Amino acid sequence: MIKSVLKKCSVLVFIVRKARAIKRIMLNKMNIKKINKLLSEGVIIHLMFNDKFLKPYVDFLNKYFNCKKHIVLCKRWFDKYPFPEGKNVFEIESFDCINLVNAKKIICHSVFDHEVIDRFYQERELLGKTCCVIWGGDFTNRSKEKRLHKDLFVLGNFYQYVGGIDEPIVREMYNISDKQIFFRNVNYIFPLNKTILDNVTCKNKGYIQIQLEQSAEISILDSMDLLYKFKDENIKIVVILSYGGDGVLENEIIKKGCLLFGDKFEHIDNYMSPVNYAKHIVNNDILILNGDHQMAFGNTTAHLYLGKKVFVRSDIPTGKFLLDNYDIRVYSTESINALSFDEFITDHFSHSNKNNTLPFFDEEFIAKGWQKVFES
Protein backbone atom coordinates (compact mmCIF):
# COMPACT_ATOMS: atom_id res chain seq x y z
CA MET A 1 0.00 0.00 0.00
CA ILE A 2 2.70 2.48 1.04
CA LYS A 3 4.84 1.58 -1.99
CA SER A 4 1.85 2.14 -4.26
CA VAL A 5 1.18 5.59 -2.78
CA LEU A 6 4.87 6.57 -3.05
CA LYS A 7 4.94 5.41 -6.65
CA LYS A 8 1.87 7.52 -7.47
CA CYS A 9 3.43 10.52 -5.72
CA SER A 10 6.65 10.09 -7.70
CA VAL A 11 4.70 9.97 -10.96
CA LEU A 12 2.75 13.07 -9.94
CA VAL A 13 5.95 14.98 -9.09
CA PHE A 14 7.42 13.98 -12.46
CA ILE A 15 4.31 15.19 -14.30
CA VAL A 16 4.33 18.53 -12.44
CA ARG A 17 8.04 19.10 -13.17
CA LYS A 18 7.53 18.16 -16.81
CA ALA A 19 4.58 20.55 -17.09
CA ARG A 20 6.63 23.38 -15.56
CA ALA A 21 9.49 22.70 -17.97
CA ILE A 22 7.13 22.76 -20.95
CA LYS A 23 5.58 26.00 -19.66
CA ARG A 24 9.05 27.59 -19.38
CA ILE A 25 9.92 26.51 -22.92
CA MET A 26 6.67 27.92 -24.32
CA LEU A 27 7.08 31.17 -22.37
CA ASN A 28 10.65 31.47 -23.61
CA LYS A 29 9.53 31.09 -27.24
CA MET A 30 6.79 33.69 -26.79
CA ASN A 31 9.19 36.13 -25.15
CA ILE A 32 11.79 35.70 -27.90
CA LYS A 33 9.17 36.64 -30.52
CA LYS A 34 8.15 39.72 -28.53
CA ILE A 35 11.75 40.78 -27.97
CA ASN A 36 12.76 40.49 -31.61
CA LYS A 37 9.73 42.57 -32.63
CA LEU A 38 10.64 45.29 -30.13
CA LEU A 39 14.28 45.51 -31.18
CA SER A 40 15.19 48.52 -33.27
CA GLU A 41 17.95 51.04 -33.81
CA GLY A 42 16.89 53.04 -30.78
CA VAL A 43 16.64 50.24 -28.21
CA ILE A 44 19.29 49.29 -25.66
CA ILE A 45 19.46 45.63 -24.61
CA HIS A 46 20.53 44.62 -21.08
CA LEU A 47 21.85 41.07 -20.60
CA MET A 48 21.73 39.82 -17.01
CA PHE A 49 20.76 37.10 -14.54
CA ASN A 50 18.94 37.63 -11.25
CA ASP A 51 21.72 38.22 -8.79
CA LYS A 52 20.90 40.24 -5.66
CA PHE A 53 21.95 43.51 -7.32
CA LEU A 54 19.85 43.32 -10.46
CA LYS A 55 16.30 44.04 -9.31
CA PRO A 56 17.37 47.30 -7.60
CA TYR A 57 19.20 48.25 -10.80
CA VAL A 58 16.18 47.56 -13.02
CA ASP A 59 13.90 49.52 -10.64
CA PHE A 60 16.38 52.41 -10.86
CA LEU A 61 16.63 52.08 -14.67
CA ASN A 62 12.87 52.27 -15.16
CA LYS A 63 12.54 55.14 -12.68
CA TYR A 64 15.03 57.47 -14.40
CA PHE A 65 14.94 56.32 -18.05
CA ASN A 66 12.33 55.57 -20.73
CA CYS A 67 11.51 51.88 -20.32
CA LYS A 68 10.48 51.72 -23.99
CA LYS A 69 14.09 52.42 -24.93
CA HIS A 70 15.49 49.63 -22.72
CA ILE A 71 14.84 45.89 -22.92
CA VAL A 72 15.99 43.74 -20.02
CA LEU A 73 16.74 40.07 -20.76
CA CYS A 74 17.18 38.14 -17.54
CA LYS A 75 17.90 34.51 -16.73
CA ARG A 76 16.50 33.07 -13.51
CA TRP A 77 19.66 31.64 -11.93
CA PHE A 78 18.78 32.01 -8.25
CA ASP A 79 15.42 31.47 -6.57
CA LYS A 80 16.51 33.18 -3.35
CA TYR A 81 16.95 36.59 -5.00
CA PRO A 82 14.05 38.76 -6.24
CA PHE A 83 13.54 38.70 -9.99
CA PRO A 84 13.53 42.06 -11.85
CA GLU A 85 10.09 43.45 -12.68
CA GLY A 86 8.77 45.73 -15.40
CA LYS A 87 6.98 45.79 -18.75
CA ASN A 88 10.37 45.81 -20.43
CA VAL A 89 11.69 42.80 -18.47
CA PHE A 90 11.71 39.37 -20.14
CA GLU A 91 12.67 36.11 -18.50
CA ILE A 92 14.58 33.93 -20.96
CA GLU A 93 16.38 30.60 -20.93
CA SER A 94 19.00 31.58 -23.50
CA PHE A 95 20.18 34.57 -25.54
CA ASP A 96 20.68 32.38 -28.62
CA CYS A 97 17.62 33.36 -30.65
CA ILE A 98 17.68 37.07 -29.83
CA ASN A 99 18.68 39.27 -32.79
CA LEU A 100 21.15 41.34 -30.80
CA VAL A 101 22.53 42.89 -33.95
CA ASN A 102 19.34 44.97 -34.23
CA ALA A 103 19.91 46.71 -30.89
CA LYS A 104 21.27 50.24 -30.66
CA LYS A 105 23.56 49.18 -27.84
CA ILE A 106 24.13 46.18 -25.56
CA ILE A 107 24.85 46.45 -21.84
CA CYS A 108 26.38 43.22 -20.56
CA HIS A 109 25.90 43.14 -16.78
CA SER A 110 28.81 40.73 -16.09
CA VAL A 111 30.59 37.93 -17.92
CA PHE A 112 30.02 35.19 -15.34
CA ASP A 113 27.61 33.68 -17.88
CA HIS A 114 29.62 31.54 -20.32
CA GLU A 115 26.85 31.72 -22.91
CA VAL A 116 27.43 35.45 -23.18
CA ILE A 117 31.12 34.91 -23.95
CA ASP A 118 30.29 32.25 -26.54
CA ARG A 119 27.75 34.51 -28.24
CA PHE A 120 30.12 37.48 -28.47
CA TYR A 121 32.92 35.25 -29.73
CA GLN A 122 30.68 33.86 -32.48
CA GLU A 123 29.26 37.27 -33.41
CA ARG A 124 32.27 39.51 -32.93
CA GLU A 125 30.63 42.49 -34.57
CA LEU A 126 28.46 42.81 -31.44
CA LEU A 127 31.50 43.75 -29.35
CA GLY A 128 31.70 47.10 -31.15
CA LYS A 129 28.43 48.26 -29.57
CA THR A 130 28.64 46.55 -26.19
CA CYS A 131 29.43 48.06 -22.81
CA CYS A 132 30.43 45.51 -20.18
CA VAL A 133 29.96 46.02 -16.42
CA ILE A 134 32.99 44.71 -14.49
CA TRP A 135 32.27 43.18 -11.09
CA GLY A 136 35.85 42.23 -10.33
CA GLY A 137 36.11 38.48 -10.10
CA ASP A 138 34.40 37.89 -13.46
CA PHE A 139 37.49 39.46 -15.08
CA THR A 140 40.33 39.15 -12.58
CA ASN A 141 39.63 35.61 -11.30
CA ARG A 142 40.48 34.17 -14.69
CA SER A 143 44.09 33.08 -14.24
CA LYS A 144 46.42 32.98 -17.23
CA GLU A 145 46.47 29.19 -17.06
CA LYS A 146 42.67 28.88 -17.21
CA ARG A 147 41.82 31.69 -19.63
CA LEU A 148 40.74 30.36 -23.01
CA HIS A 149 41.48 32.21 -26.24
CA LYS A 150 37.80 33.18 -26.55
CA ASP A 151 37.84 34.62 -22.98
CA LEU A 152 40.88 36.73 -23.77
CA PHE A 153 39.42 37.89 -27.07
CA VAL A 154 35.92 38.76 -25.84
CA LEU A 155 36.87 40.35 -22.52
CA GLY A 156 39.55 42.42 -24.20
CA ASN A 157 37.48 43.74 -27.08
CA PHE A 158 34.33 45.32 -25.68
CA TYR A 159 33.72 48.82 -26.96
CA GLN A 160 33.23 50.20 -23.43
CA TYR A 161 33.52 49.14 -19.80
CA VAL A 162 31.88 50.26 -16.55
CA GLY A 163 34.33 49.75 -13.70
CA GLY A 164 37.01 52.33 -13.03
CA ILE A 165 38.36 50.50 -9.97
CA ASP A 166 39.63 47.58 -12.03
CA GLU A 167 40.71 49.58 -15.07
CA PRO A 168 44.53 49.36 -14.60
CA ILE A 169 44.46 45.62 -13.89
CA VAL A 170 41.94 44.74 -16.60
CA ARG A 171 43.66 46.83 -19.27
CA GLU A 172 46.91 44.99 -18.59
CA MET A 173 45.38 41.52 -18.26
CA TYR A 174 43.46 41.75 -21.52
CA ASN A 175 45.69 44.11 -23.51
CA ILE A 176 42.90 46.68 -23.82
CA SER A 177 43.81 49.72 -25.94
CA ASP A 178 43.52 53.34 -24.84
CA LYS A 179 40.79 53.83 -27.48
CA GLN A 180 38.43 51.59 -25.52
CA ILE A 181 36.47 53.60 -22.96
CA PHE A 182 36.26 52.98 -19.21
CA PHE A 183 33.52 54.83 -17.34
CA ARG A 184 35.39 55.42 -14.09
CA ASN A 185 32.72 57.11 -11.98
CA VAL A 186 29.57 55.32 -13.09
CA ASN A 187 28.18 53.64 -10.00
CA TYR A 188 25.80 50.73 -9.62
CA ILE A 189 22.66 50.95 -7.52
CA PHE A 190 23.11 48.70 -4.52
CA PRO A 191 20.37 47.06 -2.41
CA LEU A 192 21.61 49.00 0.64
CA ASN A 193 20.36 52.47 -0.22
CA LYS A 194 20.64 55.66 1.84
CA THR A 195 17.06 55.48 3.15
CA ILE A 196 17.64 52.01 4.58
CA LEU A 197 21.02 52.91 6.08
CA ASP A 198 19.69 56.13 7.62
CA ASN A 199 16.99 54.21 9.47
CA VAL A 200 19.07 51.58 11.27
CA THR A 201 20.57 52.02 14.71
CA CYS A 202 23.49 50.32 16.38
CA LYS A 203 22.75 48.46 19.60
CA ASN A 204 24.90 48.86 22.70
CA LYS A 205 27.00 45.71 22.28
CA GLY A 206 29.89 46.09 24.68
CA TYR A 207 32.29 44.37 22.25
CA ILE A 208 34.00 45.06 18.92
CA GLN A 209 32.28 43.28 16.03
CA ILE A 210 34.48 42.40 13.06
CA GLN A 211 33.07 41.10 9.77
CA LEU A 212 35.37 39.13 7.47
CA GLU A 213 34.46 39.56 3.79
CA GLN A 214 30.82 39.68 2.66
CA SER A 215 30.49 36.12 1.38
CA ALA A 216 32.15 32.72 1.68
CA GLU A 217 35.70 33.48 0.50
CA ILE A 218 38.88 31.46 1.03
CA SER A 219 40.61 34.67 2.18
CA ILE A 220 38.57 34.45 5.41
CA LEU A 221 40.90 31.68 6.58
CA ASP A 222 43.94 33.97 6.30
CA SER A 223 42.07 36.84 7.97
CA MET A 224 41.38 34.61 10.97
CA ASP A 225 45.11 34.04 11.35
CA LEU A 226 45.67 37.82 11.26
CA LEU A 227 43.15 38.35 14.05
CA TYR A 228 44.16 35.42 16.23
CA LYS A 229 46.44 37.68 18.30
CA PHE A 230 43.29 39.55 19.42
CA LYS A 231 41.44 36.40 20.54
CA ASP A 232 41.56 37.42 24.21
CA GLU A 233 40.15 40.88 23.50
CA ASN A 234 36.45 41.71 23.76
CA ILE A 235 35.63 40.90 20.13
CA LYS A 236 33.16 39.03 17.99
CA ILE A 237 34.11 37.63 14.57
CA VAL A 238 31.27 37.38 12.03
CA VAL A 239 31.22 35.77 8.57
CA ILE A 240 28.39 35.70 6.01
CA LEU A 241 28.16 32.29 4.33
CA SER A 242 24.87 32.63 2.46
CA TYR A 243 26.57 33.84 -0.72
CA GLY A 244 29.42 32.26 -2.68
CA GLY A 245 31.33 29.16 -1.56
CA ASP A 246 30.98 25.54 -2.56
CA GLY A 247 29.78 23.83 0.62
CA VAL A 248 33.23 22.50 1.50
CA LEU A 249 34.71 25.96 2.03
CA GLU A 250 31.89 27.02 4.36
CA ASN A 251 32.52 24.00 6.58
CA GLU A 252 36.24 24.75 6.66
CA ILE A 253 35.55 28.37 7.66
CA ILE A 254 33.17 27.35 10.44
CA LYS A 255 35.56 24.71 11.78
CA LYS A 256 38.52 27.09 11.89
CA GLY A 257 36.47 29.96 13.33
CA CYS A 258 35.20 27.83 16.20
CA LEU A 259 38.69 26.42 16.83
CA LEU A 260 40.44 29.81 16.97
CA PHE A 261 37.78 32.01 18.54
CA GLY A 262 35.28 29.69 20.22
CA ASP A 263 32.05 31.44 21.18
CA LYS A 264 33.46 34.73 19.86
CA PHE A 265 32.89 33.40 16.34
CA GLU A 266 29.54 33.55 14.55
CA HIS A 267 28.54 32.48 11.07
CA ILE A 268 25.38 33.58 9.27
CA ASP A 269 24.15 31.22 6.56
CA ASN A 270 20.65 32.58 5.84
CA TYR A 271 20.03 35.09 3.08
CA MET A 272 19.08 38.49 4.53
CA SER A 273 16.92 41.11 2.87
CA PRO A 274 18.60 44.51 2.36
CA VAL A 275 16.81 45.88 5.45
CA ASN A 276 17.87 42.97 7.65
CA TYR A 277 21.42 43.09 6.29
CA ALA A 278 21.59 46.80 7.12
CA LYS A 279 20.41 46.00 10.65
CA HIS A 280 23.29 43.54 10.83
CA ILE A 281 26.13 45.66 9.45
CA VAL A 282 25.24 48.71 11.54
CA ASN A 283 26.53 46.64 14.47
CA ASN A 284 29.84 45.95 12.76
CA ASP A 285 32.74 48.08 13.91
CA ILE A 286 35.24 46.80 11.35
CA LEU A 287 35.01 45.21 7.90
CA ILE A 288 38.03 43.27 6.60
CA LEU A 289 38.29 42.53 2.87
CA ASN A 290 41.32 40.37 2.35
CA GLY A 291 40.52 38.82 -1.03
CA ASP A 292 43.00 38.91 -3.89
CA HIS A 293 40.68 40.81 -6.24
CA GLN A 294 38.31 43.77 -6.07
CA MET A 295 34.92 42.81 -4.67
CA ALA A 296 32.20 43.90 -2.23
CA PHE A 297 32.30 47.54 -3.32
CA GLY A 298 28.71 48.13 -2.25
CA ASN A 299 29.46 46.61 1.14
CA THR A 300 32.56 48.79 1.40
CA THR A 301 30.71 52.05 0.74
CA ALA A 302 27.81 51.06 3.01
CA HIS A 303 30.19 50.38 5.90
CA LEU A 304 32.05 53.64 5.27
CA TYR A 305 28.78 55.58 5.15
CA LEU A 306 27.86 54.08 8.53
CA GLY A 307 31.21 55.25 9.94
CA LYS A 308 32.83 51.81 10.11
CA LYS A 309 36.53 51.09 9.72
CA VAL A 310 37.39 49.17 6.55
CA PHE A 311 40.55 47.22 5.77
CA VAL A 312 41.40 46.29 2.16
CA ARG A 313 44.54 44.70 0.73
CA SER A 314 46.93 47.35 -0.56
CA ASP A 315 47.54 45.49 -3.85
CA ILE A 316 43.84 45.75 -4.69
CA PRO A 317 42.89 49.00 -6.48
CA THR A 318 39.87 49.81 -4.29
CA GLY A 319 41.79 51.95 -1.80
CA LYS A 320 43.58 54.04 -4.43
CA PHE A 321 40.37 54.50 -6.42
CA LEU A 322 38.45 55.74 -3.38
CA LEU A 323 41.25 58.07 -2.31
CA ASP A 324 41.95 59.54 -5.76
CA ASN A 325 38.32 60.04 -6.76
CA TYR A 326 36.44 60.65 -3.51
CA ASP A 327 39.07 61.43 -0.84
CA ILE A 328 37.94 58.32 1.08
CA ARG A 329 40.51 56.45 3.14
CA VAL A 330 40.58 52.75 3.93
CA TYR A 331 43.27 50.82 5.81
CA SER A 332 45.62 48.11 4.59
CA THR A 333 44.97 44.54 5.77
CA GLU A 334 48.73 43.97 5.67
CA SER A 335 49.12 46.56 8.43
CA ILE A 336 47.13 44.49 10.96
CA ASN A 337 50.17 42.38 11.87
CA ALA A 338 51.95 45.44 13.29
CA LEU A 339 48.94 47.03 15.03
CA SER A 340 48.09 46.96 18.71
CA PHE A 341 44.43 46.33 19.50
CA ASP A 342 43.83 50.01 20.24
CA GLU A 343 45.39 50.97 16.92
CA PHE A 344 43.39 48.26 15.17
CA ILE A 345 40.02 49.58 16.36
CA THR A 346 40.78 53.32 16.04
CA ASP A 347 39.55 55.06 12.89
CA HIS A 348 40.79 58.59 12.17
CA PHE A 349 38.67 59.09 9.04
CA SER A 350 35.18 57.85 9.92
CA HIS A 351 33.56 61.30 9.85
CA SER A 352 35.08 62.47 6.56
CA ASN A 353 34.53 59.06 4.96
CA LYS A 354 30.82 59.18 5.79
CA ASN A 355 30.41 62.56 4.08
CA ASN A 356 32.51 61.59 1.07
CA THR A 357 30.51 58.42 0.35
CA LEU A 358 27.30 60.41 -0.33
CA PRO A 359 27.68 60.27 -4.17
CA PHE A 360 27.35 56.48 -4.03
CA PHE A 361 23.85 56.86 -2.58
CA ASP A 362 22.62 59.81 -4.67
CA GLU A 363 20.31 58.31 -7.32
CA GLU A 364 20.22 61.45 -9.47
CA PHE A 365 24.04 61.60 -9.51
CA ILE A 366 24.16 57.91 -10.45
CA ALA A 367 21.54 58.44 -13.18
CA LYS A 368 23.70 61.15 -14.80
CA GLY A 369 26.55 58.66 -14.99
CA TRP A 370 24.40 56.01 -16.66
CA GLN A 371 23.00 58.57 -19.06
CA LYS A 372 26.55 59.05 -20.38
CA VAL A 373 26.83 55.28 -20.87
CA PHE A 374 23.51 55.06 -22.73
CA GLU A 375 24.14 58.06 -24.97
CA SER A 376 27.78 57.41 -25.96
C-alpha positions, 0 to 999 in steps of 0.5 A: 500500500505504502509503496503504491502511494509513493509510486503515485506521488513520484509519478505526480511529481514527475508530471508537475516538473515536466509541465513546468518545464514545458511551460518555461519553454513555451514562455521562452519562445513567446518572449523571444518573438516579442523581444525580436519585434521590439528591437530597433535602432533606438533600443538598448538591450541589457543582458543579465541574470537575477543576482541580488543587485539586479532588481534594484538596478532595473527599478532604478533604470525604469525610474530614471529612463524611458523603459520603452528604450530599454529591454531587459533580458534576464535569466533566472539563476537564483530562486533566493533573489528577487527577480527584476520586474517591469513591462520591459523585463523578459525572462529567458532561458538563453540569448541564442535566438535574440537578434542582438545585432538589431539593438542600438547598444548592448549592456552586458551586466557581467561575464560570469555567464559563459553563454554570453562569452560564446555569443560574443565570440561567435558574433564579434561584430556585437562587441563594437556596440557593447558596454560591459559592467565589471564586477571584479572576479568575473574578469580578474579571477580568470588566471592565465592558465585557465583563460581560453582564447575566446575569454581573452578575445571577448573580454579584451574587445568590448567597446566600453567598460563600466568599472574604473576601480579595475581599469589598470588591472583589466587593461593589462590583463586583456591588452585593452587599448587606450581607445576603448572607454572605461567609465570610471565614476559610473556607479551601480545601484546597490540594495543598501540604499541611503534610506535604509542605512539612515533608518538603522541604529546600532545596539549597545554591544559592549564588544568590537564586532568584526566582519570578514568579507561579505560572502564565503571566500577562502581569504577568510581563513587567512584573515582569521590568522591575522586576528588570532592575536586579538582572541583574548580581547572583547571581540566578535568575529562574524562571517556571512556564508549565504553567498558564494562558496561551494559547501566545503569551504563554508565547513572549513571556515566554520571549523577554523572559526570555532577552533580559533575564537570559540564562542566569539565566532559567529557564522550567518548562513541565511540570506538576509533582505537589504533591510535585515542586512543593514540592521546587521552591518550597523553593528559591525565596527570593522570590515576586513576585505582580504581577497585577492581581487576587487569585490564587495564595493557596495558593502565597502561604501555602506560600511564607510557611510555608517562610519565603520573602519574598513581594511582592504589589501593594498595590492587591490585597487579599491583603496587608491580608487576611493582616495583619488576620486572621492578622498575616502581612506581605507586601511591596509589589511597587511598593516594588521600584523603590526597594530596593537588592538587600540590601533586596530580599532581606532579610525581617524577618518570615519567622519570624513569618509561618511560625508565623502561616500554620499555620491554612491547613494545619490540616485540622481548623480548615479543616473547622470553617470548612466545617461553618459553610458547610454548616450555614448 
